[in-house]
Amino acid sequence: MLNTLLWISQAGRRYRVGKINGKKVVFVRCGVGMTNAAAVTQQMLDLFDVTGIVHFGISGNVNDSMSIGDVTIPKQFAHTGLWNWLNPNGTMDPADVAYLEVGSYNVPEGDGVNLLGQIGYSTEQLFSVSREPNTAVSLWWMEVSQQWLQLARSLEGMELEKCVNSSLCLPEKPKLVVGLKGATSNIFLDNAAYRDFLFQTFEVSSSDMESSAVVMTCLSNGFPVIVIRGLSDLAGAESGDNAIHTFGSLAALNAAKAVLEFISKLPGYNSPLQQHYM
């Protein structure tokens, strides 16, 4: 639990300063979307003497080997919403990482030209303290801190919650998995076909709206970062309504439990860790 010592309001957000398991932390809710996530991360790094960033929240599950309620601690993230969107006869940029032909999803298959055309997936431009100013490097996969990821592997096998309440439980015991891949974009994914495209094309297991922005901001500033996400839904693969309304709270609880366990395993720090919650 967070023992709050004081709080600070800045730019519309409340930063709570306290301790978790004896470790100094600053906790802030970042809000939904990549702009919010990048802004609050940079603000935290500028205003507080932090050691690193522990970002956590919920995400959609795009990997059929994972289940609702599971917790994922990915090794890397891609921003899958940076697009070149062209007409059907447009020329794709050879530098793009992947392509989506919208017409290939026509029903019946191959029936006419789809005027939504083609989408190319572009890389990010990373500016970093480790490079000359105004010199960017193209980046698709944004990796979390390897030392923290290795520490997180000790969480595998930890006990996670299975039930929302006494009458609503998951069919299987949730698990925590370290080292998969995640996708981030300013899109709430609730579409089975696009879910399948993301998994087949990029081999990602989760889809959220903040993580790559947090990781990229930390990479730019040279700070350690790790992301812990509870899987709240199947990103459109459900047969009925999106499960986030039913199991979102359970996914958030399991992510929070993993965060507390991770912090307990960190060595002591004089400077606080930052925590974001989506």
Residue pairs with C-beta under 8 A, 6 or more apart in sequence:
1 20
1 260
2 16
2 18
2 19
2 20
2 25
2 27
3 18
3 19
3 20
4 16
4 17
4 18
5 17
5 18
5 19
6 16
6 17
6 18
7 14
7 15
7 16
7 17
8 14
8 15
8 17
9 15
10 43
10 47
11 39
11 43
13 28
13 29
13 30
13 40
13 43
14 28
14 29
15 26
15 27
15 28
15 44
15 47
15 48
16 26
16 27
16 28
17 24
17 25
17 26
17 27
17 272
18 24
18 25
18 27
19 25
20 260
20 263
20 264
21 260
21 263
21 264
22 268
23 263
23 264
23 266
23 268
23 269
23 272
23 273
24 269
24 270
24 271
24 272
24 273
25 263
25 272
25 273
25 274
25 275
26 44
26 48
26 50
26 272
26 273
26 274
26 275
27 274
27 275
27 277
28 40
28 44
28 274
28 275
28 276
28 277
29 276
29 277
29 278
30 36
30 37
30 40
30 41
30 55
30 210
30 214
30 276
30 277
30 278
31 37
31 40
31 278
32 209
32 210
32 278
33 186
33 209
33 210
34 79
34 81
34 184
34 185
34 186
34 209
34 210
34 212
34 213
35 186
35 213
36 210
37 55
37 209
37 210
37 211
37 213
37 214
37 217
37 276
37 278
38 213
38 214
38 216
38 217
40 276
41 53
41 55
41 213
41 214
41 217
41 218
41 274
41 276
42 217
42 221
44 50
44 53
44 274
44 276
45 53
45 217
45 218
45 221
45 223
45 274
48 272
48 274
49 271
49 272
50 223
50 271
50 272
50 273
50 274
51 223
51 224
51 269
51 271
51 272
51 273
52 145
52 148
52 218
52 223
52 224
52 225
52 226
52 273
52 274
53 214
53 218
53 223
53 224
53 225
53 226
53 273
53 274
53 275
53 276
54 225
54 226
54 228
54 259
54 262
54 263
54 273
54 274
54 275
54 276
55 210
55 211
55 214
55 215
55 225
55 226
55 227
55 228
55 275
55 276
56 227
56 228
56 229
56 255
56 256
56 258
56 259
56 275
56 276
56 277
56 278
57 208
57 210
57 229
57 230
57 252
57 255
57 276
57 277
57 278
58 208
58 229
58 230
58 231
58 232
58 244
58 248
58 251
58 252
58 255
58 278
59 72
59 182
59 206
59 207
59 208
59 211
59 229
59 230
59 231
59 232
60 188
60 189
60 190
60 195
60 206
60 207
60 208
60 231
60 232
60 233
60 234
60 235
60 236
60 244
61 67
61 68
61 70
61 205
61 206
61 231
61 232
61 233
61 234
61 235
62 183
62 189
62 195
62 196
62 198
62 199
62 204
62 205
62 206
62 207
62 235
63 180
63 199
63 204
63 205
63 206
64 199
64 237
65 205
66 72
66 177
66 180
66 205
66 206
66 231
67 170
67 172
67 174
67 175
67 231
68 170
68 231
68 232
68 233
68 234
68 243
68 247
68 250
68 251
69 160
69 161
69 162
69 170
69 174
69 230
69 231
69 247
69 250
69 251
69 254
70 160
70 174
70 175
70 176
70 177
70 230
70 231
70 254
71 160
71 174
71 175
71 176
71 177
71 228
71 229
71 230
71 231
71 254
71 255
71 258
72 176
72 177
72 178
72 180
72 182
72 205
72 206
72 228
72 229
72 231
73 149
73 152
73 155
73 176
73 177
73 178
73 179
73 226
73 227
73 228
73 229
73 258
74 144
74 179
74 180
74 181
74 182
74 205
74 206
74 211
74 227
74 229
75 143
75 144
75 149
75 178
75 179
75 180
75 181
76 141
76 142
76 143
76 144
76 181
76 182
77 141
77 142
77 144
77 181
77 182
77 183
77 184
77 211
77 212
77 215
77 227
78 97
78 140
78 141
78 142
78 181
78 182
78 183
78 184
78 202
78 204
78 212
79 124
79 142
79 184
79 185
79 212
79 213
79 216
80 121
80 183
80 184
80 185
80 198
80 202
80 204
80 207
81 184
81 185
81 186
81 187
82 121
82 122
82 123
82 124
83 119
83 120
83 121
83 122
84 92
84 93
84 96
84 119
84 120
84 122
85 117
85 118
85 119
85 120
86 92
86 117
86 118
86 119
86 120
87 115
87 117
87 118
88 103
88 113
88 114
88 115
88 117
88 118
90 117
90 118
92 99
92 118
92 120
93 120
93 122
95 122
95 123
95 138
96 120
96 121
96 122
97 121
97 122
97 123
97 140
98 120
98 121
98 201
98 202
99 118
99 119
99 120
99 121
100 118
100 119
100 120
100 121
100 197
100 201
101 118
102 114
102 116
102 117
102 118
102 119
103 112
103 113
103 114
103 116
103 117
105 114
105 193
106 112
106 114
123 138
123 139
123 140
124 138
124 139
124 140
124 142
124 212
124 216
125 136
125 137
125 138
125 139
126 136
126 137
126 138
126 139
126 142
126 216
126 219
126 220
127 133
127 134
127 135
127 136
127 220
128 137
128 219
128 220
128 222
129 220
129 221
129 222
130 222
131 137
139 216
141 181
142 212
142 215
142 216
142 219
143 215
143 219
144 215
144 225
144 226
144 227
145 224
145 225
145 226
147 224
148 224
148 225
148 226
149 178
149 179
149 226
151 262
151 265
151 266
152 178
152 226
152 228
152 262
153 178
153 179
154 265
155 176
155 178
155 258
155 261
155 262
155 265
156 175
156 176
156 177
156 178
157 176
158 176
158 257
158 258
158 261
160 173
160 174
160 175
160 176
160 254
160 257
160 258
161 174
161 250
161 253
161 254
161 257
162 169
162 170
162 172
162 173
162 174
163 169
163 170
163 250
164 246
164 247
164 249
164 250
168 246
170 247
170 250
174 254
176 254
176 258
177 205
180 204
180 205
180 206
181 202
181 203
181 204
181 205
182 204
182 205
182 206
182 207
182 208
182 211
182 212
182 227
182 229
183 198
183 202
183 204
183 206
183 207
183 208
183 212
184 207
184 208
184 209
184 210
184 211
184 212
184 213
185 207
185 209
186 209
187 207
187 209
188 209
189 195
189 198
189 207
189 235
189 236
190 233
190 235
190 236
190 242
191 235
191 236
192 235
192 236
192 237
193 236
194 236
195 207
195 234
195 235
195 236
195 237
198 204
198 207
199 205
206 229
206 231
207 235
208 229
208 278
209 278
210 276
210 278
211 227
211 229
214 225
214 227
214 276
215 225
215 227
218 224
218 225
219 225
226 262
228 255
228 258
228 259
228 262
229 255
230 250
230 251
230 252
230 253
230 254
230 255
230 258
231 251
232 243
232 244
232 247
232 248
232 250
232 251
232 252
233 242
233 243
233 244
233 247
233 248
234 242
234 243
236 242
244 251
259 275
263 273
266 273
